[in-house]
Amino acid sequence: MANSVASARGSFGDQIKSWPERVKGFYNDVRTETRKVTAPSWKEVQATTAVVVVTVFIFGVFFFIVDNILQKGVSYLYGSFGH
């Protein structure tokens, strides 16, 4: 089993010899992908920030309501079975 895995990937010496080519290929791939990256405009940053703030506010209100409902329900159950 170990020999078949080693032969499928090549010998350790072959892996060491191919290391510079693999690093060069990786570096070229990173440079190519980095060229595709664009920074957002100021207008896009403002718009996405507004969406995040509004969404956080909505979720905060939602969880506040759900928490109060659950708190009242648990208090009711505790009061009913506690005595």
C-alpha positions as CSV (number, residue, x, y, z in Angstrom):
1,M,0.0,0.0,0.0
2,A,2.7,2.5,1.0
3,N,4.7,1.7,-2.1
4,S,1.7,2.2,-4.4
5,V,1.1,5.6,-2.8
6,A,4.7,6.6,-3.1
7,S,4.9,5.5,-6.8
8,A,1.7,7.3,-7.6
9,R,3.1,10.6,-6.3
10,G,6.7,10.1,-7.4
11,S,9.7,9.7,-5.3
12,F,10.8,12.1,-2.6
13,G,13.7,13.2,-4.8
14,D,11.3,14.0,-7.7
15,Q,9.1,16.1,-5.3
16,I,12.1,18.1,-4.1
17,K,13.3,18.7,-7.7
18,S,9.9,19.9,-8.8
19,W,9.5,22.3,-5.9
20,P,10.9,25.4,-7.7
21,E,8.6,24.9,-10.6
22,R,5.6,24.5,-8.3
23,V,6.5,27.6,-6.3
24,K,6.9,29.6,-9.6
25,G,3.6,28.3,-10.9
26,F,1.9,29.2,-7.6
27,Y,3.5,32.7,-7.6
28,N,2.2,33.3,-11.2
29,D,-1.3,32.1,-10.3
30,V,-1.3,34.5,-7.3
31,R,-0.2,37.4,-9.5
32,T,-2.9,36.6,-12.1
33,E,-5.6,36.5,-9.5
34,T,-4.4,39.6,-7.8
35,R,-4.7,41.6,-11.0
36,K,-8.4,40.6,-11.1
37,V,-9.1,42.2,-7.7
38,T,-10.8,45.6,-7.7
39,A,-11.4,47.9,-4.8
40,P,-15.0,49.1,-4.2
41,S,-15.9,52.7,-4.9
42,W,-16.8,55.0,-2.0
43,K,-20.5,54.8,-3.0
44,E,-20.4,51.0,-2.9
45,V,-18.8,51.1,0.6
46,Q,-21.5,53.5,1.9
47,A,-24.3,51.3,0.4
48,T,-23.0,48.1,1.8
49,T,-22.3,49.7,5.2
50,A,-25.9,51.0,5.3
51,V,-27.2,47.5,4.5
52,V,-25.2,46.0,7.3
53,V,-26.3,48.6,9.9
54,V,-30.0,48.2,8.9
55,T,-29.7,44.4,9.0
56,V,-28.1,44.4,12.4
57,F,-30.7,46.7,13.8
58,I,-33.6,44.5,12.4
59,F,-32.0,41.3,13.8
60,G,-31.5,43.1,17.1
61,V,-35.1,44.0,17.4
62,F,-36.2,40.5,16.2
63,F,-34.0,38.7,18.9
64,F,-35.2,41.2,21.5
65,I,-38.8,40.3,20.8
66,V,-38.1,36.5,20.7
67,D,-36.1,36.7,23.9
68,N,-38.9,38.5,25.7
69,I,-41.5,36.0,24.5
70,L,-39.3,33.0,25.5
71,Q,-38.6,34.7,28.9
72,K,-42.3,35.2,29.6
73,G,-43.0,31.6,28.5
74,V,-40.4,30.1,30.7
75,S,-41.4,32.3,33.6
76,Y,-45.1,31.1,33.1
77,L,-44.0,27.5,33.0
78,Y,-41.8,27.9,36.1
79,G,-44.6,29.6,38.0
80,S,-47.1,26.9,37.0
81,F,-45.0,23.9,38.0
82,G,-42.9,25.5,40.7
83,H,-45.7,25.5,43.3
